Structure formats: C-alpha cells, structure tokens
C-alpha cells in the first residue's frame, strides 16, 4: 500500500504539464506567416551593427579648362565700293561729326611738353588791334571731306552769320545722313575791339558751353572743368575765324606774309592761346568756284595740338572759304565753300 501512493500524487502534475504543452502548440499555429515569407515581427532577431565614420573624401580637382577656341578667321574685305555700302558711309560720317573742330585729348598719364621752337617774330596781339571790318549777315555752305580712323568720308556743313551792328550770332552745323548733326555756336557783342563773345556752345548729343564772365575776368565751363582767366581779345573756337577775317579786312597791309597773330581761344572745356602765321595769298579751286584767298596756319606747339589751316577770301570780306583741321593722329576735316546765300 505504501508503494502505490506516490504514483497517485504525480498524475495531476503530469496532466497539467501536458495541457500547457498543447496550449503552446495551439498558439504557435494561430500566428499567421509574414507576407514576404520572412519570420513574423514578433519572432525576428534584433540585430545591431557598428557604423564606422570615415573622414570625408577630398573633393575631386576640377577638370582642366578646355583650351580657348581660336577666333574664326575674318572674311576678306569686299572690293565693292562705298557707294554700294551706305552703312559704312554712315559710320564714317558719324566719326567725321565727332572729330571736326575737336582736339584729340592727350593721355592722362603723360605730360604735354611745349615745342621748343619760338616764332620768328613777336606775334601781333589781337587785343591791340584797332581797325576792324565786320562782314554783313550771310549763309555759307561747305562741302566737307576728310578721313577718320583711316576711313574717308564726305558730309556737308553750313555757317550762318548774323549781325546787327551791336551784337552777333554765329552757328556752324555739320550734318551727316541718318546720324544727326554737330553744332557749334557763338554769341556776343560787336565792340571797338571786334567780336566780344559772351557764350560758346558745342552740341552733339548734349551741349557743353563756355561762359565769358567779363566783369569777373574769367571763363566758366558747364563741363565743371576749372575756370580759366579771361584775357583781352579772347575768342572762342568759332568766333576766332571771323575775328581774324575782320582784323585783316580792317587793314590788309598790316598783315604781310610771315606775320604772327596770337589770341586766347576758348573751347567748351578749356582755354588756350592760339598762334596763327600769315602765309600769303594763293588761288583756290573750290566747289563754289576759283578765287584768291589769304592762308593762315596755326601750327601745333604741343604734341597733341590740332593743326588749323584757314583761307580767307578778300572778295567776300575775308570770310572763311576753306578750313582744314588736322588732328595729331592724322585725322582731318577739310571744309570748302560751295555756296553763298542771304540768311
């Protein structure tokens, strides 16, 4: 009896263990498989890994720039004449307007040295001249031919001269087809010393002017360049040609060949003393006809000065019938009389 008792006590424990095993098997069968065939999330193994942080790799060197392409060779210039290429003629005319009656400015970094050659004789001071003959009002037309930047051009200009015995107004206009015009003007009084300008203007796209403030003894420029002292007998770059003619017309015998004439000449930005030399009378063949004229020359005294050649016709009261301006770089404009009309 004592040997059978322990077996009876372990049966409930065995039955309980079997029930627990059966319950776990049922639970495992109830869990659905993962859609991708892998183990379900509850059964996946948690895996860790270490990440090694490496220093950033240096940026690759930029690729070498391709060699610059050589410019395409310029096509050969056409042999067609300018008469068939109006655009070229217009560009040349525009350069002409820009260069006529304008000095070529010297480089800013270089000083301009005066030429060492003095005049052969003391010049006649225009301020001391007392005999003048002022021409009557007139309109003069000119043909202008010249060269700018190695290109030839032909344009027209007109000088309108008006005076009433006490005041004057002069206007020189150079015009080019399709490119507009450039105008220089001079206005002032007629005095016992000839012309006394009060204002000089130079206009192309915009106007620059010089004002003669005689009561203050100075010339003021609208371009904000420094004022210049106003000397006796001063003229501007347009009136100077008319004043020379009036001086010589008043007493022609006083100005033989070789005579030097000096006068302060004012532009739109600065003033300088111009020295003219009388070279003598010579015949001229002009678009307006053949006539004798007295030639005067302003020779450059400094490296970048403009050369001025002026011809005055006695038959027209010593009005300018030809005016040739030559720049230091070789560009030139040659104005020759083609018509004389009433204003």
C-alpha positions in Angstrom: 0.0 0.0 0.0 2.8 2.4 0.8 4.5 1.9 -2.7 1.3 2.9 -4.7 0.6 6.2 -3.0 3.4 8.4 -4.7 2.3 7.4 -8.2 -1.2 8.7 -7.5 0.1 12.1 -6.4 2.2 12.8 -9.6 -0.7 12.2 -12.1 -2.3 15.6 -11.7 1.1 17.2 -12.3 1.7 15.2 -15.5 -1.8 16.1 -16.8 -1.2 19.8 -16.1 2.2 19.7 -17.9 0.6 18.0 -21.0 -2.1 20.7 -21.1 0.5 23.5 -21.0 2.4 21.9 -24.0 -0.8 21.6 -26.0 -1.7 25.2 -25.4 1.7 26.5 -26.7 1.4 24.4 -29.8 -2.1 25.8 -30.5 -0.8 29.3 -30.0 2.1 28.8 -32.4 -0.2 27.5 -35.2 -2.6 30.5 -34.8 0.1 33.1 -35.7 -0.1 33.9 -39.5 3.1 33.9 -41.5 4.7 37.3 -42.7 3.6 38.4 -46.2 7.1 38.3 -47.7 7.7 34.8 -46.3 10.0 36.1 -43.6 9.5 35.4 -39.9 6.8 37.5 -38.3 7.9 40.6 -36.4 7.5 39.1 -33.0 10.0 36.4 -33.9 12.6 38.4 -35.8 16.0 38.6 -34.2 17.1 42.1 -33.2 20.4 42.7 -34.8 22.8 45.6 -34.1 25.8 46.8 -36.1 28.5 49.3 -35.6 29.0 52.2 -38.1 32.5 53.4 -38.7 32.6 57.2 -39.5 35.3 57.8 -42.1 36.7 61.2 -42.8 35.1 62.9 -45.9 37.0 62.2 -49.1 38.7 65.3 -50.5 36.7 67.0 -53.3 37.9 65.9 -56.7 40.0 68.5 -58.5 38.0 70.5 -61.1 38.6 69.3 -64.7 41.1 71.3 -66.6 39.6 74.1 -68.7 39.5 73.3 -72.3 41.8 75.3 -74.5 40.3 78.6 -75.7 39.0 78.3 -79.2 40.8 80.2 -81.8 38.7 83.0 -83.3 37.4 82.3 -86.7 39.5 84.0 -89.4 38.0 87.3 -90.6 36.5 87.1 -94.0 38.3 89.1 -96.7 37.1 92.6 -97.2 34.8 93.1 -100.1 36.0 95.0 -103.1 32.6 96.7 -103.5 32.9 100.5 -103.5 31.4 102.6 -100.7 28.7 103.8 -103.0 27.1 100.3 -102.6 27.6 100.2 -98.8 25.6 103.0 -97.3 26.1 101.7 -93.7 29.9 102.1 -94.0 29.4 105.7 -95.2 27.1 106.5 -92.3 29.6 105.2 -89.8 32.3 107.3 -91.4 30.1 110.4 -91.4 29.4 109.9 -87.7 33.1 109.8 -87.0 33.5 112.9 -89.0 31.0 114.8 -86.9 32.7 113.6 -83.8 36.1 114.8 -84.9 35.5 118.1 -86.6 36.7 121.0 -84.6 37.7 118.8 -81.7 41.2 118.4 -80.2 42.5 114.8 -79.7 43.0 114.8 -75.9 46.4 113.7 -74.6 46.7 110.6 -72.4 46.0 111.5 -68.8 49.3 109.9 -67.6 51.5 111.9 -69.9 52.6 115.5 -69.6 52.4 117.5 -72.8 55.6 119.4 -73.4 55.7 122.6 -75.4 57.6 122.6 -78.6 60.9 124.4 -78.2 60.7 126.4 -81.5 59.6 130.0 -80.9 58.0 132.2 -83.6 60.4 134.0 -85.9 59.0 137.4 -84.9 56.9 138.7 -81.9 53.3 138.0 -82.6 50.7 140.7 -83.1 48.5 140.9 -80.1 44.9 140.8 -81.3 43.8 142.8 -78.3 45.8 145.8 -79.5 44.2 145.8 -83.0 42.0 148.9 -83.6 40.9 148.5 -87.2 38.2 146.0 -88.0 35.7 145.4 -90.8 32.8 143.2 -89.8 31.1 141.4 -92.7 27.4 141.6 -93.2 25.0 138.7 -92.4 25.4 135.7 -94.7 24.8 132.0 -95.0 27.8 129.9 -96.2 27.5 126.3 -97.3 30.5 124.0 -97.3 31.4 120.5 -98.6 33.5 118.6 -96.1 35.8 115.7 -97.0 38.2 114.1 -94.7 39.5 111.0 -93.0 38.7 109.5 -89.7 40.4 106.3 -88.4 41.7 105.6 -91.9 38.3 105.9 -93.4 37.3 108.6 -95.9 34.0 110.5 -95.7 32.1 113.3 -97.3 29.5 115.4 -95.4 28.1 119.0 -95.6 28.2 121.9 -93.2 26.7 125.4 -93.0 27.9 128.6 -91.3 25.1 131.1 -90.5 26.5 134.5 -89.6 24.1 137.2 -88.3 24.9 140.7 -87.0 23.0 143.9 -86.4 25.9 146.3 -85.8 25.9 145.8 -82.0 25.6 142.0 -81.5 26.3 138.9 -83.5 25.3 135.3 -83.6 27.2 132.6 -85.5 26.3 128.9 -85.9 28.3 126.2 -87.7 26.4 122.9 -88.2 27.9 119.7 -89.6 25.3 117.1 -90.6 25.5 113.5 -91.7 22.7 111.5 -93.2 20.9 109.3 -90.6 23.4 110.2 -87.9 22.3 113.7 -86.8 24.5 116.8 -86.6 27.0 118.6 -84.5 26.6 122.3 -83.9 29.0 125.0 -82.6 27.6 128.4 -81.7 29.0 131.7 -80.7 27.0 134.7 -79.5 28.3 138.1 -78.2 28.7 141.8 -78.8 30.4 143.9 -81.5 32.8 146.4 -80.0 35.6 148.7 -81.0 37.9 145.7 -80.5 35.9 143.5 -82.8 33.9 140.5 -81.6 33.4 140.0 -77.8 31.9 136.6 -77.2 29.6 136.0 -74.2 28.8 132.3 -74.8 30.2 129.4 -76.8 28.3 126.2 -77.2 29.3 122.8 -78.7 26.4 120.4 -79.1 26.2 116.8 -80.5 24.2 114.5 -78.2 24.2 117.1 -75.4 25.6 120.6 -75.2 28.7 121.9 -73.4 29.2 125.6 -73.1 31.7 128.2 -72.0 30.5 131.5 -70.5 32.6 134.7 -70.7 32.2 136.5 -67.4 34.0 139.7 -68.3 33.0 141.5 -65.1 34.8 138.8 -63.2 37.7 138.3 -65.6 37.1 134.6 -66.1 35.6 131.9 -68.3 33.3 129.4 -66.7 32.7 125.9 -68.3 29.5 123.9 -67.9 31.5 120.7 -68.0 32.8 121.6 -64.5 36.4 121.9 -65.7 38.4 124.6 -63.9 37.7 128.2 -64.7 40.1 130.0 -67.0 41.4 133.6 -66.7 39.8 135.7 -69.4 42.4 137.6 -71.4 41.9 140.7 -73.5 40.7 140.0 -77.1 39.7 136.4 -76.2 37.7 134.5 -78.8 36.0 131.1 -78.9 36.7 128.3 -81.4 34.1 129.6 -83.9 34.4 133.4 -83.5 38.2 133.2 -83.8 38.0 132.6 -87.6 35.6 135.5 -88.0 37.7 137.8 -85.8 40.8 137.1 -87.8 39.0 138.0 -91.0 37.6 141.2 -89.5 41.1 142.2 -88.3 42.7 141.6 -91.7 39.8 143.2 -93.6 40.2 146.4 -91.5 43.9 146.9 -92.6 45.2 144.2 -95.0 48.6 145.9 -95.4 49.3 145.4 -91.8 49.4 141.6 -92.2 52.0 140.6 -94.8 53.3 137.0 -95.2 55.2 136.0 -92.1 53.0 138.0 -89.6 52.2 136.1 -86.4 48.9 136.7 -84.7 48.1 135.4 -81.2 44.8 135.3 -79.3 43.2 133.4 -76.5 40.9 130.8 -77.9 38.2 129.2 -75.7 36.7 125.8 -76.3 33.8 124.1 -74.4 36.1 122.7 -71.7 39.3 124.8 -71.7 41.1 127.8 -73.0 44.4 128.2 -74.8 46.4 130.8 -76.7 46.4 130.1 -80.4 49.2 131.4 -82.6 48.5 131.9 -86.3 51.0 132.8 -89.0 50.1 134.5 -92.3 51.5 132.5 -95.2 50.3 134.7 -98.1 47.6 134.7 -100.8 47.1 131.8 -103.2 44.4 130.8 -105.7 41.9 128.2 -104.6 39.7 125.9 -106.7 36.6 125.3 -104.6 33.1 123.8 -105.3 31.9 127.5 -105.3 34.5 128.4 -107.9 38.0 129.7 -108.2 39.1 132.6 -106.1 42.2 134.0 -104.4 42.4 133.6 -100.6 44.8 134.5 -97.9 46.1 131.5 -96.0 46.8 131.5 -92.2 48.1 128.5 -90.3 48.1 127.5 -86.6 50.9 125.1 -86.2 50.9 122.7 -83.3 53.1 123.8 -80.4 52.5 120.7 -78.3 52.3 117.0 -79.1 48.5 116.8 -79.2 47.6 120.2 -80.6 45.4 120.5 -83.6 46.7 122.0 -86.8 44.4 124.6 -88.3 44.7 125.9 -91.9 42.4 128.8 -92.7 41.8 130.6 -96.1 40.1 134.0 -96.1 38.7 135.4 -99.3 39.1 139.2 -99.9 36.2 139.1 -102.4 33.9 138.0 -99.6 35.1 140.5 -96.9 37.7 137.9 -95.7 35.1 135.4 -94.7 36.5 131.8 -94.3 36.1 130.0 -97.6 38.2 127.0 -96.6 39.1 125.5 -93.2 41.2 122.4 -92.8 41.6 120.8 -89.3 44.2 118.1 -88.8 44.4 116.1 -85.6 47.6 114.8 -84.0 46.7 111.2 -85.1 46.3 112.2 -88.7 42.5 112.5 -88.9 41.4 115.6 -90.8 38.4 117.5 -92.0 38.6 119.9 -95.0 35.7 122.3 -95.4 35.5 124.0 -98.8 33.0 126.7 -99.8 30.2 125.5 -102.1 27.6 128.3 -101.8 27.0 131.9 -100.6 23.4 132.9 -99.8 21.4 135.5 -97.9 20.5 134.4 -94.4 
